Amino acid sequence: MNEPAIRVEGLVKTFGATTALAGVDLEVRRGSVLGLLGPNGSGKTTTVRVLSTLLRPDGGRATVLGHDVVTEAPDVRLRVGLTGQYAAVDDALSGVENLRLIGRLLDLSRRDARRRTDELIDRFGLAEAAGRRVKTYSGGMRRRLDLAASLVGRPDVLFLDEPTTGLDPRHRNEVWEHVRALAAEGTTVLLTTQYLEEADHLAEDLVVLDRGQVIASGTPASLKAEVGGQLLHVRPLHRADVGAVATLLCGLATETPAIDPTGELTLSGDPALLHRLGARLEEAAVPVAELGLRLPSLDDVFLTLTGRPAEAGPAPEEAA
């Protein structure tokens, strides 16, 4: 039982001239939640597709619960569940019909398929809509049904590939609650996400991918610690003043500030630097919307490690 639930060694996958995975190594402890993070095109979805046996790797090796994803693919499929970026339920069927159909496809008896469907409908709060066609469901309801569908076979390992994409904060929180409950029951979860708040709330361990390679791993706290202590952040009131603020900061500190898509500038700071910058901004008559110190976030980890936010960059593996 000390063997990791998932072990990946030197995983390689290419799509024509594009290398999606360039020697990925990672392990997921049994009963834990691992967050797989990275900008678009970093290899997150490709990794999930390989581990769930939907893609065949071009090099390296991966095992799930001790079974090789290539040579023992049927054994892997019996033990895992997958929720992709987009709901895979049938719009023409009701919620109940979707789950019962999956149960029968998994060789459950009619009685067991009905029993399991009733359990999941109740668990995910879909009782009132259970008999309605899925095309009438809201985005949050469809996502919950999709997650329920991945659990019909009681998987020991669950792959969640950006499970809350497109959901509003309330529905996102609902999905988070269900993931926490699954982890508490002992299900091993591998979660890919671009919502860094999501990883911070759900994952015990993190692996950061960029351009098909692992560039960092550890707990959320340890990755934040690598960024350093307090961060000074400033957002000019007018976007046109970003360059002027950056010049002021470069004159006060040896570090070059990071600039995010919203125009916020950040760099390592302390109260003294904050005070000096405030005085310079006032002298230059540059109005600011925000100015202060804060502790590092996972967004800061991303900017430090990759030089860009999580949602930036192309996604070659998405089109494959």
C-alpha positions in Angstrom: 0.0 0.0 0.0 3.0 2.3 0.1 3.2 2.2 -3.7 1.8 5.5 -5.2 -1.6 5.4 -6.8 -0.1 7.0 -10.0 3.6 6.8 -11.1 4.8 8.6 -14.2 8.4 8.2 -15.4 9.9 10.0 -18.4 6.5 10.4 -20.2 6.8 11.6 -23.8 4.0 12.5 -26.2 4.3 14.3 -29.5 1.7 15.5 -32.1 3.5 15.9 -35.4 6.2 18.5 -34.8 4.7 19.6 -31.4 6.1 18.0 -28.3 3.2 18.0 -25.7 5.1 16.0 -23.0 8.9 16.1 -22.9 9.8 13.6 -20.1 7.3 14.1 -17.3 7.9 12.5 -13.9 5.4 12.6 -11.1 3.8 10.5 -8.4 0.4 10.7 -6.7 0.0 9.3 -3.2 -2.9 7.0 -2.5 -5.9 8.8 -1.1 -4.5 12.3 -1.9 -5.5 15.1 -4.2 -2.7 16.2 -6.6 -3.1 19.5 -8.5 -1.6 19.5 -12.0 -1.1 23.1 -12.9 0.3 25.0 -15.9 -0.5 27.5 -18.7 -2.5 26.4 -21.7 -0.4 24.1 -23.8 1.7 22.9 -20.9 0.7 19.3 -21.2 -1.9 18.9 -18.5 -4.7 17.4 -20.6 -2.3 15.2 -22.5 -1.1 13.8 -19.2 -4.6 13.0 -18.2 -5.4 11.4 -21.5 -2.4 9.1 -21.3 -3.1 8.1 -17.7 -6.8 7.4 -18.5 -5.6 5.2 -21.5 -7.2 7.6 -24.1 -3.8 8.3 -25.6 -0.8 6.1 -26.1 2.5 7.6 -25.0 5.5 7.8 -27.4 8.0 7.2 -24.6 8.4 6.7 -20.9 6.1 4.7 -18.6 3.0 5.3 -16.5 1.2 3.1 -14.0 -2.1 3.5 -12.2 -2.6 1.4 -9.1 0.3 -0.8 -10.3 -1.2 -1.4 -13.8 0.7 -0.2 -16.9 -1.4 2.2 -18.9 -0.3 0.7 -22.2 0.1 -3.1 -21.6 -2.7 -3.3 -18.9 -5.1 -0.7 -20.2 -8.3 -2.7 -19.5 -7.2 -3.1 -15.9 -6.6 0.6 -15.6 -10.1 1.5 -17.1 -11.8 -0.7 -14.5 -10.3 1.3 -11.6 -10.5 4.9 -12.8 -13.1 7.6 -13.6 -12.7 10.7 -15.8 -14.4 14.0 -15.9 -13.2 16.0 -18.9 -13.2 19.8 -19.6 -16.7 19.5 -21.1 -19.7 17.6 -19.9 -20.0 14.3 -21.7 -23.6 13.4 -20.8 -26.3 12.9 -23.4 -28.6 15.9 -23.7 -31.4 13.9 -25.1 -31.6 11.6 -22.0 -32.7 12.5 -18.5 -30.3 12.6 -15.6 -31.5 9.2 -14.4 -31.3 7.7 -17.9 -27.7 8.9 -18.3 -26.5 7.3 -15.1 -28.4 4.0 -15.6 -27.0 3.7 -19.1 -23.5 4.1 -17.8 -24.2 1.6 -15.1 -25.3 -1.0 -17.7 -22.3 -0.3 -19.9 -20.2 -1.0 -16.8 -21.9 -4.4 -16.6 -24.0 -3.6 -13.5 -27.2 -5.5 -13.2 -30.4 -3.5 -13.8 -31.1 -3.5 -10.1 -27.6 -2.4 -9.2 -27.6 0.3 -11.9 -30.9 1.7 -10.5 -29.5 1.6 -6.9 -26.3 3.3 -7.8 -28.1 6.0 -9.9 -30.4 6.8 -7.0 -27.4 7.1 -4.6 -25.6 9.5 -7.0 -28.7 11.6 -7.9 -29.3 12.1 -4.1 -25.7 12.8 -3.4 -25.3 15.5 -6.0 -28.6 17.2 -5.3 -30.3 16.4 -8.6 -33.4 14.7 -7.4 -35.8 17.5 -8.5 -34.3 17.4 -12.1 -33.6 13.7 -12.3 -36.4 13.0 -14.8 -35.8 16.0 -17.0 -33.8 15.9 -20.2 -30.2 17.1 -19.6 -30.6 19.8 -22.3 -32.8 21.7 -19.8 -30.1 21.6 -17.1 -28.1 24.6 -16.0 -24.3 24.6 -16.4 -23.8 23.7 -12.8 -26.3 20.9 -12.9 -24.7 19.4 -16.0 -21.3 19.5 -14.3 -22.6 17.8 -11.2 -24.2 15.1 -13.4 -21.0 14.7 -15.3 -19.1 14.2 -12.1 -21.7 11.7 -10.9 -21.4 9.8 -14.2 -17.6 9.4 -13.5 -18.4 7.8 -10.2 -20.9 5.2 -11.3 -18.2 2.5 -11.3 -16.9 3.5 -7.8 -13.4 4.3 -9.2 -10.4 4.2 -6.9 -8.7 7.0 -8.9 -10.6 10.0 -10.4 -9.2 12.3 -13.1 -10.7 15.7 -13.1 -9.6 17.7 -16.1 -10.5 21.4 -15.4 -13.8 20.3 -13.9 -15.2 23.8 -13.1 -14.4 25.4 -16.4 -17.2 27.9 -17.3 -19.0 27.6 -13.9 -19.9 30.6 -11.8 -18.4 30.9 -8.3 -21.5 29.3 -6.6 -21.5 26.2 -8.8 -17.7 26.0 -8.6 -17.9 25.8 -4.9 -20.5 23.0 -5.1 -18.1 21.0 -7.2 -15.3 21.7 -4.7 -17.5 20.3 -1.9 -18.0 17.1 -3.8 -14.3 16.7 -4.5 -13.4 17.2 -0.9 -15.9 14.6 0.1 -14.5 12.1 -2.4 -11.0 12.7 -1.1 -12.2 12.2 2.5 -13.6 8.8 1.5 -10.2 7.7 0.2 -10.5 8.3 -3.5 -7.2 9.4 -5.2 -7.8 12.5 -7.3 -5.7 14.0 -10.0 -7.0 17.5 -10.7 -5.9 19.8 -13.6 -6.9 23.4 -13.3 -6.1 26.9 -14.3 -8.0 28.3 -11.3 -5.2 28.7 -8.9 -7.6 29.3 -6.0 -9.1 25.9 -6.8 -5.7 24.2 -6.5 -5.1 26.0 -3.3 -8.4 24.9 -1.8 -8.3 21.2 -2.9 -4.8 19.9 -3.6 -2.4 18.6 -1.0 0.4 18.4 -3.5 1.1 20.3 -6.7 3.0 19.7 -9.9 3.6 22.6 -12.2 4.0 21.9 -15.9 5.3 24.2 -18.6 6.0 23.3 -22.2 5.7 19.6 -21.5 8.1 19.5 -18.5 7.8 19.5 -14.7 9.2 22.8 -13.5 8.2 22.6 -9.9 6.5 20.4 -7.3 5.6 20.5 -3.7 2.8 21.5 -1.4 1.0 24.8 -2.0 2.7 26.3 1.1 6.2 25.2 0.0 5.8 26.6 -3.5 4.6 29.9 -2.1 7.6 30.0 0.2 9.9 29.7 -2.8 8.6 33.0 -4.0 9.7 34.7 -0.8 8.2 36.9 1.8 5.9 39.9 1.3 5.1 41.1 -2.2 4.5 44.7 -3.1 1.7 45.2 -5.5 0.6 48.3 -7.3 -2.1 48.9 -10.0 -2.2 52.3 -11.6 -5.6 53.8 -12.1 -4.9 54.3 -15.8 -3.5 51.5 -17.9 -1.4 54.0 -19.8 0.7 54.6 -16.6 1.9 51.0 -16.2 5.2 51.8 -18.0 5.8 54.8 -15.8 5.2 52.8 -12.6 7.5 50.1 -13.8 10.2 52.7 -14.4 9.7 54.1 -10.9 10.0 50.6 -9.4 13.1 49.7 -11.4 14.7 52.9 -9.9 13.9 51.8 -6.4 14.6 48.1 -6.5 17.1 45.7 -8.1 14.3 43.3 -9.0 12.3 43.8 -12.2 8.5 43.8 -11.5 6.2 41.2 -12.9 3.2 42.7 -14.8 0.0 40.7 -15.1 -2.7 41.2 -17.8 -4.7 43.5 -15.6 -1.8 45.9 -15.3 -0.9 45.0 -11.7 2.9 45.1 -11.0 4.4 42.9 -8.3 7.8 42.3 -6.8 9.4 41.4 -3.5 8.9 44.3 -1.1 8.8 45.6 2.5 7.2 48.6 4.3 10.2 50.8 3.4 9.9 50.1 -0.3 6.2 50.7 -0.1 6.7 54.0 1.6 9.3 55.2 -1.0 7.2 54.1 -3.9 4.1 55.9 -2.5 6.2 59.1 -2.3 7.6 58.8 -5.8 4.1 58.1 -7.2 2.8 61.2 -5.5 5.7 63.3 -6.8 5.1 62.0 -10.3 1.3 62.6 -10.0 0.5 59.0 -11.0 -2.8 58.0 -9.5 -3.1 54.3 -8.4 -6.1 52.0 -7.8 -4.2 49.7 -5.5 -1.0 49.9 -3.6 0.1 47.6 -0.7 1.9 44.5 0.6 0.6 41.0 0.7 1.8 37.4 1.1 2.5 35.4 -2.1 -0.3 33.5 -3.8 -0.2 30.7 -6.4 -0.7 33.3 -9.0 2.7 34.8 -7.9 4.2 31.3 -8.1 3.0 31.0 -11.7 4.4 34.4 -12.7 7.7 33.6 -11.0 8.1 30.1 -12.5 6.7 30.6 -16.0 6.8 34.4 -16.5 3.1 34.4 -17.5 -0.3 33.7 -15.8 -1.9 30.3 -15.9 -4.3 31.0 -18.7 -1.7 32.3 -21.2 -0.2 30.6 -24.1 -1.3 28.2 -26.9 -2.8 24.8 -26.3 -1.5 22.4 -29.0 -2.6 19.3 -27.2 -6.2 20.5 -27.0 -6.5 20.3 -30.7 -5.0 16.9 -31.0 
